[in-house]
Amino acid sequence: METGSAISHRKLIDISSESFKVLSNDAYRQSVSLKKYIENMLESRAREIEARNLNVSPSIMRLIGSALPANGRIEDIDDDRLQYLLSK
């Protein structure tokens, strides 16, 4: 999730019992809380959508990996090499 001075948004969501069980079990297997598991899943999905909207290939996104800034925004990457890759 975003850190620092970034604004976070809280949302109350409803999910089915079956989805809750599946997600809870997977979170348990990964040794994280269900809340953190869902937050991580949504953050990852948002980065995928952002990359697709910028026409960045999945292989390039894998290369970027942990180089993403804390806010997860591709535009805020300070690494010139990654900016070059994204410009192609």
N, CA, C and O atoms as a MOPAC input file, in Angstrom:
PM7 MOZYME 1SCF
protein

 N      0.82900 1    -1.16400 1     0.00000 1
 C      0.00000 1     0.00000 1     0.00000 1
 C      0.87900 1     1.23500 1     0.00000 1
 O      2.06100 1     1.14800 1     0.33500 1
 N      0.33600 1     2.37000 1    -0.36400 1
 C      1.10400 1     3.58900 1    -0.42800 1
 C      1.57300 1     3.99500 1     0.96400 1
 O      0.88300 1     3.77200 1     1.95900 1
 N      2.75000 1     4.59100 1     1.01300 1
 C      3.30600 1     4.99800 1     2.29000 1
 C      3.61300 1     6.47900 1     2.27200 1
 O      3.40300 1     7.15600 1     1.26600 1
 N      4.11000 1     6.97700 1     3.38300 1
 C      4.51300 1     8.36700 1     3.45800 1
 C      3.32300 1     9.29600 1     3.47800 1
 O      2.32400 1     9.02500 1     4.14500 1
 N      3.42900 1    10.39700 1     2.74400 1
 C      2.37500 1    11.40500 1     2.74700 1
 C      1.25500 1    11.08900 1     1.76500 1
 O      0.32000 1    11.87600 1     1.61700 1
 N      1.33900 1     9.96400 1     1.10600 1
 C      0.30700 1     9.60400 1     0.12900 1
 C     -1.01200 1     9.32400 1     0.84400 1
 O     -1.03700 1     8.83600 1     1.97400 1
 N     -2.08700 1     9.64000 1     0.16900 1
 C     -3.41400 1     9.42100 1     0.71800 1
 C     -3.83800 1     7.99000 1     0.43300 1
 O     -3.72000 1     7.51000 1    -0.69500 1
 N     -4.33000 1     7.31500 1     1.46000 1
 C     -4.87700 1     5.97600 1     1.23900 1
 C     -6.39600 1     6.06700 1     1.33100 1
 O     -6.94300 1     6.98200 1     1.94500 1
 N     -7.04800 1     5.12100 1     0.72100 1
 C     -8.50400 1     5.11200 1     0.69400 1
 C     -9.00700 1     3.86200 1     1.38100 1
 O     -8.51700 1     2.76200 1     1.12500 1
 N     -9.97100 1     4.02700 1     2.23900 1
 C    -10.57000 1     2.89600 1     2.93800 1
 C    -11.91100 1     2.59300 1     2.28200 1
 O    -12.71000 1     3.49200 1     2.01700 1
 N    -12.14100 1     1.30300 1     2.02500 1
 C    -13.39100 1     0.88100 1     1.41800 1
 C    -13.90300 1    -0.35400 1     2.15400 1
 O    -13.13500 1    -1.26300 1     2.46800 1
 N    -15.16900 1    -0.37600 1     2.41600 1
 C    -15.83000 1    -1.54000 1     2.98200 1
 C    -16.34600 1    -2.35400 1     1.80600 1
 O    -17.12500 1    -1.85300 1     0.99600 1
 N    -15.91600 1    -3.60800 1     1.70800 1
 C    -16.33700 1    -4.43500 1     0.57400 1
 C    -17.05600 1    -5.68000 1     1.08000 1
 O    -16.83200 1    -6.12900 1     2.20400 1
 N    -17.91000 1    -6.22200 1     0.24600 1
 C    -18.61200 1    -7.45800 1     0.54000 1
 C    -18.10300 1    -8.52600 1    -0.41300 1
 O    -18.04200 1    -8.30900 1    -1.62300 1
 N    -17.73600 1    -9.68800 1     0.13700 1
 C    -17.32800 1   -10.81400 1    -0.69900 1
 C    -18.08900 1   -12.04800 1    -0.24000 1
 O    -18.52300 1   -12.13800 1     0.90900 1
 N    -18.24000 1   -12.98700 1    -1.15000 1
 C    -18.98400 1   -14.20100 1    -0.82600 1
 C    -18.21700 1   -15.04100 1     0.19600 1
 O    -17.00600 1   -14.89200 1     0.35900 1
 N    -18.93000 1   -15.90900 1     0.86500 1
 C    -18.31500 1   -16.79800 1     1.85600 1
 C    -17.25400 1   -17.68100 1     1.22500 1
 O    -16.19900 1   -17.91500 1     1.81400 1
 N    -17.53600 1   -18.17000 1     0.02300 1
 C    -16.58200 1   -19.04000 1    -0.66300 1
 C    -15.29900 1   -18.27900 1    -1.00300 1
 O    -14.19800 1   -18.79200 1    -0.80000 1
 N    -15.44100 1   -17.06100 1    -1.51800 1
 C    -14.26500 1   -16.24900 1    -1.82300 1
 C    -13.47700 1   -15.95400 1    -0.55100 1
 O    -12.24700 1   -15.99300 1    -0.55700 1
 N    -14.17300 1   -15.66500 1     0.52300 1
 C    -13.52100 1   -15.38900 1     1.79900 1
 C    -12.68900 1   -16.58800 1     2.25400 1
 O    -11.55200 1   -16.42600 1     2.69600 1
 N    -13.25300 1   -17.78100 1     2.14700 1
 C    -12.53000 1   -18.99700 1     2.55000 1
 C    -11.28000 1   -19.20100 1     1.70100 1
 O    -10.20200 1   -19.47500 1     2.23000 1
 N    -11.42500 1   -19.06700 1     0.38400 1
 C    -10.29600 1   -19.28000 1    -0.53100 1
 C     -9.18700 1   -18.27500 1    -0.24100 1
 O     -8.02100 1   -18.64900 1    -0.11400 1
 N     -9.55200 1   -16.99400 1    -0.13600 1
 C     -8.56300 1   -15.95700 1     0.11200 1
 C     -7.91500 1   -16.11200 1     1.48800 1
 O     -6.70700 1   -15.92700 1     1.63300 1
 N     -8.71600 1   -16.44900 1     2.49000 1
 C     -8.18600 1   -16.65400 1     3.84300 1
 C     -7.18100 1   -17.79400 1     3.87000 1
 O     -6.12100 1   -17.68100 1     4.48600 1
 N     -7.51400 1   -18.88700 1     3.20600 1
 C     -6.60100 1   -20.03700 1     3.17100 1
 C     -5.29200 1   -19.69500 1     2.46600 1
 O     -4.21900 1   -20.08600 1     2.92700 1
 N     -5.37400 1   -18.97400 1     1.36100 1
 C     -4.15500 1   -18.61900 1     0.64000 1
 C     -3.31100 1   -17.63300 1     1.45400 1
 O     -2.08400 1   -17.73300 1     1.47400 1
 N     -3.95800 1   -16.69600 1     2.11200 1
 C     -3.23100 1   -15.74500 1     2.97000 1
 C     -2.53000 1   -16.49500 1     4.09700 1
 O     -1.38000 1   -16.19800 1     4.42200 1
 N     -3.21100 1   -17.45200 1     4.68500 1
 C     -2.62100 1   -18.26000 1     5.75800 1
 C     -1.39200 1   -19.01900 1     5.25100 1
 O     -0.36600 1   -19.07400 1     5.92900 1
 N     -1.50300 1   -19.60200 1     4.06100 1
 C     -0.36600 1   -20.33600 1     3.48400 1
 C      0.82300 1   -19.42400 1     3.22900 1
 O      1.96900 1   -19.86900 1     3.28800 1
 N      0.56200 1   -18.15600 1     2.94700 1
 C      1.63700 1   -17.19900 1     2.69500 1
 C      2.07400 1   -16.47500 1     3.97200 1
 O      2.93000 1   -15.59200 1     3.93200 1
 N      1.48600 1   -16.85400 1     5.08800 1
 C      1.81600 1   -16.28200 1     6.40900 1
 C      1.61800 1   -14.76500 1     6.47300 1
 O      2.43200 1   -14.04300 1     7.04800 1
 N      0.53300 1   -14.30500 1     5.88000 1
 C      0.17500 1   -12.89000 1     5.97300 1
 C     -1.28900 1   -12.79400 1     6.39200 1
 O     -2.05800 1   -13.74400 1     6.24500 1
 N     -1.65300 1   -11.63700 1     6.91300 1
 C     -3.05600 1   -11.43700 1     7.28100 1
 C     -3.89300 1   -11.34800 1     6.01000 1
 O     -3.38500 1   -11.01000 1     4.94100 1
 N     -5.16200 1   -11.65100 1     6.13700 1
 C     -6.06400 1   -11.56800 1     4.98700 1
 C     -6.10800 1   -10.13500 1     4.45700 1
 O     -6.11700 1    -9.91800 1     3.24500 1
 N     -6.13500 1    -9.16800 1     5.35800 1
 C     -6.16200 1    -7.76100 1     4.94800 1
 C     -4.93200 1    -7.43000 1     4.10700 1
 O     -5.06800 1    -6.85600 1     3.02700 1
 N     -3.74900 1    -7.77600 1     4.57200 1
 C     -2.51300 1    -7.48800 1     3.84700 1
 C     -2.48800 1    -8.25500 1     2.52900 1
 O     -2.03800 1    -7.72300 1     1.51500 1
 N     -2.96600 1    -9.49400 1     2.53200 1
 C     -3.01900 1   -10.30800 1     1.31900 1
 C     -3.86100 1    -9.62000 1     0.24300 1
 O     -3.44100 1    -9.51000 1    -0.90800 1
 N     -5.04600 1    -9.16200 1     0.62700 1
 C     -5.94300 1    -8.50700 1    -0.32700 1
 C     -5.34700 1    -7.17900 1    -0.79400 1
 O     -5.42400 1    -6.84900 1    -1.97700 1
 N     -4.74600 1    -6.40800 1     0.13900 1
 C     -4.11100 1    -5.14700 1    -0.24900 1
 C     -3.00600 1    -5.39500 1    -1.27100 1
 O     -2.92300 1    -4.69700 1    -2.28200 1
 N     -2.16200 1    -6.38600 1    -1.01100 1
 C     -1.06900 1    -6.70400 1    -1.93500 1
 C     -1.59900 1    -7.14000 1    -3.28900 1
 O     -1.06500 1    -6.74500 1    -4.32600 1
 N     -2.64100 1    -7.94600 1    -3.28500 1
 C     -3.23300 1    -8.42500 1    -4.52900 1
 C     -3.79200 1    -7.25000 1    -5.33900 1
 O     -3.60200 1    -7.19400 1    -6.55400 1
 N     -4.46700 1    -6.33100 1    -4.68800 1
 C     -5.03200 1    -5.18000 1    -5.38400 1
 C     -3.94500 1    -4.23900 1    -5.89000 1
 O     -4.05600 1    -3.71000 1    -6.99600 1
 N     -2.89400 1    -4.02200 1    -5.09700 1
 C     -1.78300 1    -3.17600 1    -5.54200 1
 C     -1.10300 1    -3.77800 1    -6.76800 1
 O     -0.78000 1    -3.06400 1    -7.71700 1
 N     -0.89000 1    -5.07800 1    -6.74700 1
 C     -0.26000 1    -5.76300 1    -7.87300 1
 C     -1.13000 1    -5.64100 1    -9.12100 1
 O     -0.62600 1    -5.36700 1   -10.21000 1
 N     -2.40900 1    -5.83900 1    -8.96300 1
 C     -3.33700 1    -5.73700 1   -10.09100 1
 C     -3.37200 1    -4.31500 1   -10.64600 1
 O     -3.43500 1    -4.12300 1   -11.86000 1
 N     -3.33000 1    -3.32200 1    -9.76000 1
 C     -3.33000 1    -1.92900 1   -10.20800 1
 C     -2.07600 1    -1.63000 1   -11.03300 1
 O     -2.15200 1    -0.92300 1   -12.03700 1
 N     -0.92000 1    -2.16400 1   -10.61500 1
 C      0.31400 1    -1.95400 1   -11.38800 1
 C      0.21900 1    -2.62200 1   -12.75200 1
 O      0.69700 1    -2.07000 1   -13.74400 1
 N     -0.40100 1    -3.81900 1   -12.81700 1
 C     -0.58500 1    -4.49700 1   -14.09700 1
 C     -1.45800 1    -3.66800 1   -15.02900 1
 O     -1.15500 1    -3.52500 1   -16.21400 1
 N     -2.53100 1    -3.13000 1   -14.49400 1
 C     -3.44300 1    -2.30700 1   -15.29900 1
 C     -2.72900 1    -1.04700 1   -15.76500 1
 O     -2.85900 1    -0.65300 1   -16.92400 1
 N     -1.97600 1    -0.41200 1   -14.87300 1
 C     -1.23600 1     0.80000 1   -15.23600 1
 C     -0.22800 1     0.49500 1   -16.34700 1
 O     -0.09800 1     1.26500 1   -17.29900 1
 N      0.48300 1    -0.62600 1   -16.22300 1
 C      1.46900 1    -1.00900 1   -17.24100 1
 C      0.78200 1    -1.27100 1   -18.57900 1
 O      1.28100 1    -0.86400 1   -19.62800 1
 N     -0.35600 1    -1.94700 1   -18.53800 1
 C     -1.08500 1    -2.23000 1   -19.78000 1
 C     -1.55100 1    -0.93100 1   -20.42700 1
 O     -1.50400 1    -0.78900 1   -21.64900 1
 N     -2.00100 1     0.01900 1   -19.60500 1
 C     -2.44400 1     1.30800 1   -20.13100 1
 C     -1.28400 1     2.09300 1   -20.73500 1
 O     -1.49200 1     2.91900 1   -21.62300 1
 N     -0.07200 1     1.84300 1   -20.26400 1
 C      1.11300 1     2.49800 1   -20.81700 1
 C      1.74900 1     1.66100 1   -21.91800 1
 O      2.80200 1     2.02100 1   -22.44400 1
 N      1.11000 1     0.53900 1   -22.27100 1
 C      1.61900 1    -0.38800 1   -23.28100 1
 C      2.99900 1    -0.94800 1   -22.93800 1
 O      3.86400 1    -1.05900 1   -23.80700 1
 N      3.19900 1    -1.29900 1   -21.66300 1
 C      4.45000 1    -1.90800 1   -21.21500 1
 C      4.24400 1    -3.41400 1   -21.20100 1
 O      3.27200 1    -3.90500 1   -20.62700 1
 N      5.15700 1    -4.15200 1   -21.83100 1
 C      5.00500 1    -5.59900 1   -21.90500 1
 C      5.21300 1    -6.23500 1   -20.53000 1
 O      5.92700 1    -5.68000 1   -19.69500 1
 N      4.59400 1    -7.39800 1   -20.28800 1
 C      4.77700 1    -8.09800 1   -19.01200 1
 C      6.23600 1    -8.42800 1   -18.72500 1
 O      6.65700 1    -8.40000 1   -17.56900 1
 N      7.01700 1    -8.74200 1   -19.76400 1
 C      8.42400 1    -9.06800 1   -19.52700 1
 C      9.18700 1    -7.84600 1   -19.01500 1
 O     10.07400 1    -7.98000 1   -18.17200 1
 N      8.85200 1    -6.66700 1   -19.51600 1
 C      9.48300 1    -5.44100 1   -19.02700 1
 C      9.06500 1    -5.19500 1   -17.57400 1
 O      9.88700 1    -4.79600 1   -16.74900 1
 N      7.79200 1    -5.43200 1   -17.26600 1
 C      7.33700 1    -5.25300 1   -15.88800 1
 C      8.08700 1    -6.17800 1   -14.93500 1
 O      8.39800 1    -5.78600 1   -13.81000 1
 N      8.38500 1    -7.41600 1   -15.37900 1
 C      9.15500 1    -8.32500 1   -14.52900 1
 C     10.55800 1    -7.79600 1   -14.31900 1
 O     11.11500 1    -7.94400 1   -13.23100 1
 N     11.14700 1    -7.17600 1   -15.34400 1
 C     12.47800 1    -6.58700 1   -15.20300 1
 C     12.45600 1    -5.42900 1   -14.21200 1
 O     13.40800 1    -5.24100 1   -13.45400 1
 N     11.39100 1    -4.66500 1   -14.21600 1
 C     11.29100 1    -3.52500 1   -13.31400 1
 C     11.25600 1    -4.00700 1   -11.86700 1
 O     11.94400 1    -3.45800 1   -11.00700 1
 N     10.45700 1    -5.02800 1   -11.60600 1
 C     10.40500 1    -5.65500 1   -10.28600 1
 C     10.35600 1    -4.68900 1    -9.12600 1
 O      9.47900 1    -3.82800 1    -9.05600 1
 N     11.30800 1    -4.83600 1    -8.21000 1
 C     11.30900 1    -4.04000 1    -6.98400 1
 C     11.83800 1    -2.62900 1    -7.19000 1
 O     11.95200 1    -1.87300 1    -6.22500 1
 N     12.16100 1    -2.25900 1    -8.41000 1
 C     12.64500 1    -0.90400 1    -8.67200 1
 C     11.52500 1     0.12200 1    -8.62600 1
 O     11.78500 1     1.32400 1    -8.67500 1
 N     10.29300 1    -0.33200 1    -8.53300 1
 C      9.19000 1     0.61600 1    -8.45200 1
 C      9.30700 1     1.43000 1    -7.17400 1
 O      9.67300 1     0.89100 1    -6.13000 1
 N      9.00500 1     2.70700 1    -7.24200 1
 C      9.04000 1     3.52500 1    -6.02600 1
 C      7.94200 1     3.09200 1    -5.06400 1
 O      7.05100 1     2.32500 1    -5.42900 1
 N      8.01200 1     3.58500 1    -3.84700 1
 C      7.06100 1     3.17900 1    -2.80900 1
 C      5.61700 1     3.40800 1    -3.21400 1
 O      4.73100 1     2.66000 1    -2.80100 1
 N      5.36900 1     4.44000 1    -4.02300 1
 C      3.98300 1     4.70000 1    -4.41200 1
 C      3.52100 1     3.79900 1    -5.55200 1
 O      2.34300 1     3.81300 1    -5.90900 1
 N      4.45000 1     3.00200 1    -6.13800 1
 C      4.09000 1     2.04400 1    -7.17400 1
 C      3.84200 1     2.63200 1    -8.54100 1
 O      3.43700 1     1.91000 1    -9.45200 1
 N      4.07100 1     3.92400 1    -8.71500 1
 C      3.80000 1     4.58500 1   -10.00100 1
 C      5.00900 1     4.49000 1   -10.90900 1
 O      6.11100 1     4.89900 1   -10.54400 1
 N      4.79200 1     3.95300 1   -12.08600 1
 C      5.86200 1     3.77700 1   -13.06500 1
 C      6.47000 1     5.11800 1   -13.44400 1
 O      7.67800 1     5.20900 1   -13.65900 1
 N      5.64900 1     6.16000 1   -13.52900 1
 C      6.13400 1     7.47800 1   -13.94700 1
 C      7.15700 1     8.05500 1   -12.97700 1
 O      7.94500 1     8.91900 1   -13.36100 1
 N      7.16000 1     7.59400 1   -11.72300 1
 C      8.04000 1     8.15000 1   -10.70300 1
 C      9.36000 1     7.39600 1   -10.56100 1
 O     10.10100 1     7.63900 1    -9.60900 1
 N      9.66600 1     6.49500 1   -11.47700 1
 C     10.91800 1     5.74500 1   -11.42600 1
 C     12.07200 1     6.69700 1   -11.72800 1
 O     12.04300 1     7.42500 1   -12.72000 1
 N     13.08600 1     6.68400 1   -10.86400 1
 C     14.23400 1     7.57600 1   -11.03600 1
 C     15.36200 1     6.94300 1   -11.84500 1
 O     16.30400 1     7.63900 1   -12.22600 1
 N     15.29200 1     5.66400 1   -12.11200 1
 C     16.35600 1     4.95200 1   -12.81700 1
 C     16.28200 1     5.24300 1   -14.32000 1
 O     15.28700 1     4.91600 1   -14.96700 1
 N     17.32600 1     5.85400 1   -14.87000 1
 C     17.34900 1     6.19500 1   -16.29800 1
 C     17.23800 1     4.97300 1   -17.19700 1
 O     16.63800 1     5.04100 1   -18.26900 1
 N     17.81700 1     3.85000 1   -16.76300 1
 C     17.75500 1     2.62700 1   -17.57800 1
 C     16.32800 1     2.13500 1   -17.71100 1
 O     15.89800 1     1.72600 1   -18.78900 1
 N     15.59100 1     2.17800 1   -16.59700 1
 C     14.19100 1     1.74100 1   -16.64900 1
 C     13.35000 1     2.71800 1   -17.45000 1
 O     12.46100 1     2.30200 1   -18.19400 1
 N     13.60800 1     3.97900 1   -17.31500 1
 C     12.87900 1     4.97600 1   -18.10800 1
 C     13.12500 1     4.73000 1   -19.59500 1
 O     12.21000 1     4.85200 1   -20.41000 1
 N     14.37300 1     4.38000 1   -19.94600 1
 C     14.69400 1     4.06900 1   -21.33100 1
 C     13.90700 1     2.85900 1   -21.82500 1
 O     13.33800 1     2.88200 1   -22.91700 1
 N     13.87800 1     1.79500 1   -21.00800 1
 C     13.12800 1     0.59200 1   -21.39600 1
 C     11.65800 1     0.92300 1   -21.59800 1
 O     11.03400 1     0.45100 1   -22.54900 1
 N     11.11000 1     1.72800 1   -20.71200 1
 C      9.68900 1     2.06600 1   -20.80500 1
 C      9.39200 1     2.97400 1   -21.98600 1
 O      8.25300 1     3.03000 1   -22.45000 1
 N     10.38800 1     3.68000 1   -22.47500 1
 C     10.14800 1     4.57300 1   -23.59600 1
 C     10.10000 1     3.84500 1   -24.92500 1
 O      9.71100 1     4.43800 1   -25.93100 1
 N     10.48500 1     2.57400 1   -24.95900 1
 C     10.52000 1     1.79800 1   -26.21300 1
 C      9.18400 1     1.18800 1   -26.49400 1
 O      9.01900 1     0.50100 1   -27.50200 1

